[in-house]
Structures are given as structure tokens and as C-alpha cells.
């Protein structure tokens, strides 16, 4: 009889342990949204003059953001921010020849944030860029 009376109490105690053991984590989408917001601020301060508010670039000087570049291989666009870009770039039959300066003062998180903003906007809808991915490319690019 005592066993029957104690069983509900034991089950309740085990249930409470399970509930307490499951920590509440921020969702990926919330983290991504925060990264996008930080990236948008960086974009407005450092990228907007050349790439414009709509990501359309400037004439044949500065290229627009297109999926093949901004939404393509992450390491290529990370290197472009770290080292800059010199030379001609062809996009959809147009040639762009303005030099993009390197951004060596941006830390890994800033680069990840601005690239996540770009890759989630301007019609691209590509995956996020993490600070760890930037760090790995930076280590190889030295």
C-alpha cells in the first residue's frame, strides 16, 4: 500500500527533473535576425555608397549583388571582404572594374553579420555566415 501511495510522488519528482533539465535556448531564427540587424547597420555605414540601398550597385563601377557572387560560395565572398577585389568582374554581360577596398578592421562577427544581411536580402535568400566560417577563411588567407 505504501508503494502505491509513493508512486505518484516519485513520478512527479522525475517529471519535474526532466522539465528543469531542458534549458530554454534562443531559436536559430532569432539569432539570425539579430545578425541581420547588426549586418544591416554595418552595410549602411560601409557598403551602401557603392552597392546602394537596393543592392543594385552603381552603373558599371560597382556590381549589384547577385546570387552567383553574394549568394554563392561563402569563402569567396568572405575573402573579398578581407582582401578586397581588384580587376574586372563580369555579371550578366556587364563588366565592373571599380576596386573594392579590403576591410581588415572588421572582426569575424562583423563580417559574418554583414554577409548574412546581404545573403538574406536583395533577392538572394542564401544561408547565414558564421563568425567561425570567417575565422577559418581569415586563417587561410594570411
Phi, psi and omega in degrees: 000317179300321179299319180293323180288325182279336183303311177300323179294319179294319178296319179297319181296318178294320179297317179297322178298317180297315181296318181291330183285342182270100180288151177273122181250149174293141181285155178301319182296326177292319177295319178296317180298320177296317178298317179297319180295317177295318180296323178297320178296318178295316179302312181299322183281329190236340189243335188301320183301323181267323185258353174070163183296330182264004181075012186276357180073190181231110177046229176256017177272301185243125187289156173282163174280124177230158185303321184298331179259292185292327181261001182275219183302123184299316185299326180294315182287329175295313178300324181297321178286319181293317187252348184082184181218127178234139179111185185268142176234129178254129178225120178050042177084352177261141179253131180245133187232005180286139179287135172260122181289150174292156179238065186290345181275348177288136175276174185301319181292320179298317179294316178300317182294313182292324178289325175296318176301311181296316184286348177253002182231183176059028178076011186273307178056049178261176183289162180288163175245132181261158176297326178296322177294319178296316180301318180295317179292319180300319181296322180282334186278353183289000000 
